[in-house]
């Protein structure tokens, strides 16, 4: 998928994540049905369409910088057990 489109969606969703990890899901991106990204901090919820092919969750503080700092045009995701592998380039 196109990295810049994904980055734009993740930045939008990041506005609804918490920096405090009292409840872990509040600091995560939730990839739903392979076609949506959802984030909530229990006050704000952001839901955005984005075809990632993922059905899992990942820490926003870990995923966003990887996508943001990459210079690749395209990125791919692969779930490996409890990890999300990001392939860029």
C-alpha positions in Angstrom: 0.0 0.0 0.0 1.1 3.6 -0.5 3.1 4.8 2.5 2.0 8.4 2.4 -1.7 7.5 2.3 -1.2 5.1 5.2 0.8 7.8 7.1 -2.0 10.4 6.6 -4.6 7.9 8.0 -2.4 6.9 11.0 -1.8 10.5 11.9 -5.5 11.2 11.8 -6.2 8.1 14.1 -3.2 9.0 16.4 -5.2 12.0 17.6 -7.4 9.6 19.5 -4.6 7.6 21.2 -3.4 8.1 24.7 0.2 8.5 25.6 -0.5 7.0 29.1 -0.7 3.2 29.0 -3.2 2.7 31.8 -5.4 0.7 29.5 -3.3 -0.7 26.7 -5.9 -0.5 23.9 -6.1 3.3 24.4 -2.6 3.6 23.0 -3.1 1.3 20.0 -4.2 1.4 16.5 -6.9 -1.3 15.9 -6.9 -2.7 12.4 -10.4 -4.0 11.8 -11.6 -6.2 9.0 -8.6 -5.5 6.8 -10.2 -2.2 5.7 -10.4 0.2 8.7 -8.2 1.7 11.4 -9.8 2.6 14.7 -8.3 4.4 17.7 -9.8 5.6 20.9 -8.7 7.1 24.2 -12.2 6.6 25.8 -13.0 10.3 25.1 -12.5 10.5 21.4 -12.8 7.7 18.8 -11.5 8.0 15.2 -12.4 5.4 12.6 -10.9 5.7 9.1 -11.1 3.5 6.0 -7.7 2.1 5.0 -7.1 -1.2 3.3 -4.3 -2.8 5.2 -5.4 -6.4 5.2 -4.8 -6.6 8.9 -7.1 -7.8 11.7 -5.1 -7.0 14.8 -3.8 -4.1 17.0 -0.5 -2.4 17.3 1.0 0.3 19.6 0.7 3.7 18.0 4.0 4.9 19.5 5.8 2.0 17.8 4.1 1.9 14.4 3.7 5.6 13.6 7.4 6.5 13.7 8.3 3.5 11.6 6.0 4.6 8.8 6.8 8.2 9.3 10.6 7.8 9.1 10.6 5.4 6.2 11.4 6.8 2.7 9.8 3.9 0.9 6.9 4.5 -1.4 5.1 1.3 -0.6 4.7 -0.6 2.7 3.4 -4.1 3.5 2.3 -5.7 6.7 2.6 -9.2 7.9 1.4 -10.6 11.2 3.9 -13.1 12.8 2.5 -14.4 16.0 2.2 -11.4 18.3 4.3 -9.1 16.1 3.5 -7.0 13.1 6.3 -7.0 10.5 6.5 -3.8 8.4 8.1 -4.3 5.0 9.1 -1.0 3.4 10.8 -0.6 0.1 
